[in-house]
């Protein structure tokens, strides 16, 4: 049983006042694609269009702007792989404070550069966010700086809760709000606001299967630490819920569902292709949740798109991953005899099957190539899973051994 005090509407409304002129009220737009999939009206709350590219500026500014006296002297410190880093950097600059942000050694270059542009001193430390967090906390202790937690603080939660106020103002009759969950700050704030104004609305949280700490924590009755976390959605890959966020989710969130990386990648492709929006994998988790668990959604549904800060190279990889998951891209290895006409024969067969070849690698030498053979890697544009299975069957019957990848 938790004894943590929950954030209330008065605190969220006060945060909204502080954020005037700092955070923008992001649009709430109807998604025809998701509405068709969920058999009811679905709206998207585009926090990827927020300053710094994610919702994080709301909580960071609400926390930092309230620092006073000695707390301001040593500046602020944060640990983040990207979005919280940028939010803290901008919030500190706007508040006239110095900021030092610790990021993992392998942090994406665009996120490091963006954090510096917002005014922070960036320190690369640690192989993962856990080691980075330890280094940041030690630095804050040594230098007398205020450590700004990414989610487990009432001021941070209240700042994120301003999204919930906007949702109710933009759609008073909302039936379900779908929110990505990492450490739980975003959903805690949104749930506090929405439940405070519309108690009958349903709050659904979405976690990546490979980093889902909330389901076992809720089953256990207290926060549980995962032994490992592995997902393409690094923005929601928290190993453990916060004590305060766990209390909010336990009390206010109706359901927490999980989605696979395949589903997240498919959602990212859908938002890019059909909604014309660029998201990071964590930002698309809510869309994946609506696509994978439509029965959990009572319309009208609002899906929160939490962020759009994605490395272009990762975007290319994830889009290809998503196309593969949906059966629109198929890559494989095979071998053919090193004789005139053999490549033409294979390509002709693929053409007859209606697949478009978008990439070919042809190797006559190498460790995996047998004498007298040619090793081929082909990438095809396909029409769905059934089409891929037809290609595999037909090529197998024709004597081609396929190795998918």
Secondary structure, DSSP 4 states (H G I P E B T S, - for coil): ---PPPP-HHHHHHHHHHTTTTS----EEE-HHHHHHHTS-EEEEEGGGSGGGBTHHHHHHHHHTT--THHHHT-EEEE-SSHHHHHHHHHHHHTT--EEEEE-TT--HHHHHHHHHTTPEEEE--SSHHHHHHHHHHHHHHHTPEE--SSSSHHHHHHHHHHHHHHHHH-TT--EEEEE-SSSHHHHHHHHHHHHH-TTSEEEEEEEGGG-HHHHHHHHTS----S----S-GGG--SS--HHHHHHHHHH--EEEEE-HHHHHHHHHHHHHHS-----TGGGHHHHHHHH-GGG--SSEEEEE-B----HHHHHHHHHHHHHHTTSEEEEEEEEESSTTHHHHHHHHHHHTTPEEEEEEEESSSTTPPTTEEEEEEEEE-S-HHHHHHHHHHHHHTT---EE-
